[in-house]
Amino acid sequence: MTPGDDNDYGEPARTDEGPRYGGTRVRLPEDDPYGQARRGPRGPSRSMVTVVGVVVVLIAAIAFANRGGDDSPSGSSTSTAGGKPNATSTEATGTKPVQSKTGGIPSGFAHTRQGAESAAANFAVALGSTGMFQKNSRHDLVDTVYTTTAAAKLQAAMDQAYSADFLARMGLDADGNAPKGNTFVSRVVPVGTTAQAYSAAGAKVAVWYLGLIGMSGTTSTDPVTSSWKTWTFDLQWTDGDWKIAGDTQQDGPAPVPGDDAAATSDEISKAIEEYGGFTYAR
């Protein structure tokens, strides 16, 4: 679902500016079809200083991890007497997020807090995809990730929200298709999750994510932009899996924009075609 107004359905805001899913200003290179010039060179930025600091910390962490576990018995995953964790304490658990898929969407999540967080992250990805802009695939997505009761209430409301007029403002035809030679982009990239509440019957999980939306192409007047939002899901354990009973969204938290020059429309289109998504786990 393309993130939008703060409502229980996560529907897009129906304004002349399209859904409230983008909003981060981007600088376009000189050869971009929109013709905005790139900023001239300047001194080291705060982002560069931050990157250098992160690299130094990362190198130090790698050096520590490669010491061979001299401070504790071989194979031990517990902390030493001095309180320093063994390198194995940060290893992946090996727990797979899902064992199967339903309609191309991960399913069969574990009946645990970790499983609920994994489900929420994967649901955000599915509902933020381009499939939400086409009626048939949207109905399948909603029926798959929402409870039966919630899906029955949402379908008509979503059909109204994703109207032909709204699609036209996004540069799509009435069936949700992009013009020939253009690539429509709509993606949700989870950055992190947190279970605000959990029980065997239900969970409230927030997903902090980076969203991408827009039309990439030489004739596009709506370039791909990014936004930061938090999507909160009320999940229920039903029929052996986690399902969405309701959801809300809010803006941010958004980091300070960096100094990266915006890619051209051709570069964005190529990246969207070449780079697939992930199955997310906590």
C-alpha positions as CSV (number, residue, x, y, z in Angstrom):
1,M,0.0,0.0,0.0
2,T,1.4,3.3,-0.9
3,P,1.8,5.1,2.4
4,G,-0.4,8.1,2.8
5,D,-2.6,9.8,5.4
6,D,-2.6,8.7,9.0
7,N,-5.6,6.4,8.9
8,D,-6.4,2.8,9.7
9,Y,-6.2,1.8,6.0
10,G,-2.8,3.4,5.1
11,E,-4.6,4.9,2.0
12,P,-2.8,7.5,-0.1
13,A,-3.7,11.1,0.4
14,R,-5.9,12.2,-2.5
15,T,-4.4,15.6,-3.3
16,D,-3.2,17.2,-6.5
17,E,0.3,16.5,-5.3
18,G,-0.2,12.7,-5.2
19,P,0.2,10.5,-2.0
20,R,2.1,11.9,0.9
21,Y,4.8,9.3,0.3
22,G,7.6,11.4,-1.1
23,G,8.8,14.9,-0.1
24,T,12.5,14.8,0.4
25,R,14.0,17.3,-1.9
26,V,16.6,15.9,-4.3
27,R,19.3,17.6,-6.4
28,L,19.5,16.4,-10.0
29,P,22.7,16.1,-12.1
30,E,23.3,18.4,-15.0
31,D,22.4,15.7,-17.6
32,D,19.0,15.0,-16.0
33,P,16.0,15.8,-18.2
34,Y,14.8,18.3,-15.7
35,G,17.9,20.4,-16.2
36,Q,18.7,21.4,-12.6
37,A,22.4,22.1,-12.0
38,R,24.5,20.2,-9.6
39,R,26.0,22.1,-6.6
40,G,29.6,23.1,-6.9
41,P,32.4,21.6,-4.8
42,R,32.7,22.6,-1.2
43,G,34.6,21.6,1.9
44,P,34.1,18.3,3.8
45,S,30.5,17.9,5.0
46,R,29.2,16.6,8.2
47,S,28.1,13.4,6.4
48,M,31.7,12.8,5.3
49,V,33.0,13.2,8.8
50,T,30.3,10.8,10.0
51,V,31.2,8.2,7.4
52,V,34.8,8.4,8.3
53,G,33.9,7.9,12.0
54,V,31.7,4.9,11.2
55,V,34.5,3.3,9.1
56,V,37.0,3.7,12.0
57,V,34.5,2.1,14.4
58,L,33.8,-0.7,11.9
59,I,37.5,-1.5,11.5
60,A,38.0,-1.6,15.2
61,A,35.0,-3.9,15.6
62,I,36.3,-6.3,12.9
63,A,39.8,-6.3,14.5
64,F,38.2,-7.2,17.9
65,A,36.1,-10.0,16.3
66,N,39.1,-11.5,14.6
67,R,41.2,-11.8,17.8
68,G,40.2,-15.5,17.9
69,G,38.2,-15.4,21.2
70,D,41.4,-15.3,23.4
71,D,39.4,-13.9,26.3
72,S,37.1,-16.9,26.7
73,P,37.2,-20.7,26.2
74,S,36.9,-21.8,22.6
75,G,33.4,-22.3,21.3
76,S,31.8,-20.4,24.2
77,S,29.1,-17.9,23.4
78,T,28.9,-16.3,26.9
79,S,30.5,-13.2,28.2
80,T,33.9,-13.3,29.9
81,A,34.4,-12.6,33.6
82,G,35.4,-9.0,32.6
83,G,32.0,-8.4,31.0
84,K,33.3,-8.4,27.4
85,P,31.1,-10.3,25.0
86,N,32.6,-13.1,23.0
87,A,32.5,-12.6,19.2
88,T,29.9,-15.3,18.8
89,S,27.4,-13.3,20.8
90,T,26.5,-11.2,17.7
91,E,26.2,-14.1,15.3
92,A,22.9,-14.6,13.4
93,T,20.5,-17.0,15.1
94,G,19.9,-18.9,11.9
95,T,16.2,-18.7,12.4
96,K,14.5,-18.3,9.0
97,P,11.8,-15.7,8.8
98,V,9.4,-17.8,6.8
99,Q,9.2,-21.2,5.1
100,S,6.8,-20.4,2.4
101,K,5.0,-17.7,0.3
102,T,1.4,-17.0,-0.5
103,G,0.7,-15.2,-3.7
104,G,4.4,-14.2,-3.8
105,I,4.2,-12.7,-0.3
106,P,6.2,-14.3,2.6
107,S,3.9,-16.3,4.9
108,G,4.1,-18.9,7.7
109,F,5.8,-16.5,10.2
110,A,6.9,-17.9,13.6
111,H,4.4,-17.5,16.5
112,T,6.9,-15.4,18.4
113,R,7.7,-11.7,18.9
114,Q,10.5,-12.1,16.3
115,G,8.0,-13.6,13.9
116,A,5.5,-10.7,14.4
117,E,8.3,-8.2,13.6
118,S,9.3,-10.1,10.5
119,A,5.7,-10.3,9.3
120,A,5.2,-6.5,9.8
121,A,8.4,-5.7,7.8
122,N,7.4,-8.0,4.9
123,F,3.8,-6.7,4.9
124,A,5.1,-3.1,4.6
125,V,7.1,-4.1,1.6
126,A,4.2,-5.8,-0.1
127,L,1.7,-2.9,0.6
128,G,4.2,-0.4,-0.6
129,S,4.8,-2.1,-3.9
130,T,3.6,-1.1,-7.4
131,G,1.1,-4.0,-7.2
132,M,-1.2,-1.7,-5.0
133,F,-1.8,0.5,-8.1
134,Q,-3.5,-2.2,-10.1
135,K,-6.9,-3.5,-9.0
136,N,-6.5,-7.2,-9.3
137,S,-3.1,-7.4,-7.6
138,R,-4.2,-5.0,-4.9
139,H,-7.2,-7.2,-4.0
140,D,-4.9,-10.2,-3.8
141,L,-2.4,-8.4,-1.6
142,V,-5.1,-7.1,0.8
143,D,-6.8,-10.5,1.0
144,T,-3.4,-12.1,1.8
145,V,-2.0,-9.9,4.5
146,Y,-5.1,-8.6,6.3
147,T,-7.6,-10.5,8.4
148,T,-10.7,-11.6,6.6
149,T,-12.8,-9.0,8.5
150,A,-10.3,-6.1,7.8
151,A,-9.9,-7.0,4.1
152,A,-13.7,-7.0,3.6
153,K,-13.9,-3.5,4.9
154,L,-10.8,-2.2,3.0
155,Q,-11.4,-3.4,-0.6
156,A,-14.1,-0.9,-1.5
157,A,-12.3,2.0,0.3
158,M,-9.1,1.3,-1.5
159,D,-10.7,1.0,-4.9
160,Q,-12.1,4.5,-4.3
161,A,-8.8,5.8,-3.1
162,Y,-6.9,4.4,-6.1
163,S,-9.3,6.0,-8.5
164,A,-8.5,6.7,-12.2
165,D,-8.1,10.4,-11.3
166,F,-5.5,9.6,-8.6
167,L,-3.7,7.2,-10.9
168,A,-3.6,9.9,-13.6
169,R,-1.9,12.3,-11.2
170,M,0.7,9.6,-10.6
171,G,1.3,9.4,-14.4
172,L,-0.5,6.0,-14.7
173,D,-3.4,5.0,-16.9
174,A,-6.7,3.8,-15.5
175,D,-5.3,0.3,-15.1
176,G,-2.3,1.4,-13.2
177,N,0.2,1.0,-16.1
178,A,3.1,3.4,-16.7
179,P,3.5,5.1,-20.2
180,K,5.7,3.3,-22.6
181,G,9.4,4.0,-22.0
182,N,8.8,5.0,-18.4
183,T,9.2,3.0,-15.1
184,F,6.9,3.6,-12.2
185,V,8.6,3.2,-8.9
186,S,6.9,2.4,-5.5
187,R,9.0,0.7,-2.9
188,V,9.2,0.4,0.9
189,V,12.6,-0.4,2.4
190,P,12.4,-1.3,6.1
191,V,15.2,0.1,8.2
192,G,14.1,-1.4,11.5
193,T,11.2,-2.8,13.5
194,T,10.1,-2.8,17.1
195,A,7.3,-4.7,18.9
196,Q,5.5,-2.1,21.0
197,A,3.3,-4.8,22.5
198,Y,3.1,-8.6,22.1
199,S,1.0,-11.5,23.2
200,A,0.2,-14.9,21.8
201,A,-3.0,-13.5,20.3
202,G,-1.7,-10.3,18.9
203,A,1.1,-7.8,18.5
204,K,1.6,-4.1,17.8
205,V,4.7,-3.6,15.6
206,A,6.1,-0.4,14.2
207,V,8.2,-0.5,11.0
208,W,10.6,2.5,10.3
209,Y,11.1,2.7,6.6
210,L,12.5,4.6,3.6
211,G,9.9,5.0,0.8
212,L,10.5,5.6,-2.9
213,I,7.8,6.8,-5.3
214,G,7.6,8.5,-8.7
215,M,8.0,8.0,-12.4
216,S,11.4,7.4,-14.0
217,G,11.6,8.3,-17.6
218,T,12.8,10.9,-20.1
219,T,9.3,12.4,-20.4
220,S,8.4,12.2,-16.7
221,T,7.5,15.3,-14.8
222,D,7.3,13.5,-11.5
223,P,10.8,12.2,-10.7
224,V,11.3,9.5,-8.0
225,T,11.6,11.0,-4.5
226,S,12.2,9.5,-1.1
227,S,10.5,9.9,2.3
228,W,10.9,8.5,5.8
229,K,7.9,7.2,7.7
230,T,6.9,4.8,10.4
231,W,4.2,2.3,9.7
232,T,2.5,0.7,12.7
233,F,0.6,-2.6,12.4
234,D,-1.9,-4.2,14.8
235,L,-1.4,-7.9,14.1
236,Q,-3.5,-10.9,15.0
237,W,-2.5,-14.5,15.1
238,T,-5.2,-16.2,13.0
239,D,-5.3,-19.5,11.0
240,G,-1.7,-20.2,11.9
241,D,-0.1,-17.0,10.8
242,W,0.1,-13.3,11.5
243,K,-2.4,-11.0,9.8
244,I,-3.1,-7.3,9.9
245,A,-6.2,-6.1,11.7
246,G,-5.4,-2.4,11.4
247,D,-2.5,0.0,10.6
248,T,-1.5,3.6,10.8
249,Q,1.3,5.8,9.6
250,Q,3.2,8.9,10.6
251,D,6.1,10.9,9.1
252,G,9.7,10.3,10.2
253,P,12.0,10.1,11.8
254,A,14.0,11.5,8.9
255,P,17.8,11.8,8.9
256,V,19.5,14.9,7.6
257,P,19.8,14.6,3.8
258,G,23.3,13.8,2.6
259,D,25.3,15.3,-0.2
260,D,24.7,12.6,-2.8
261,A,23.9,13.9,-6.3
262,A,20.6,12.6,-7.6
263,A,20.8,9.9,-10.3
264,T,19.4,10.4,-13.8
265,S,16.1,8.8,-14.7
266,D,18.0,6.1,-16.8
267,E,20.1,5.2,-13.8
268,I,17.0,4.9,-11.5
269,S,15.1,2.8,-14.1
270,K,18.1,0.5,-14.5
271,A,18.5,0.1,-10.7
272,I,14.8,-0.7,-10.3
273,E,15.1,-3.4,-12.9
274,E,18.3,-4.9,-11.7
275,Y,17.9,-4.8,-7.9
276,G,15.2,-7.0,-6.3
277,G,13.8,-6.9,-2.8
278,F,14.4,-9.0,0.3
279,T,12.5,-11.2,2.6
280,Y,12.9,-9.4,5.9
281,A,13.6,-10.9,9.3
282,R,14.2,-9.3,12.7
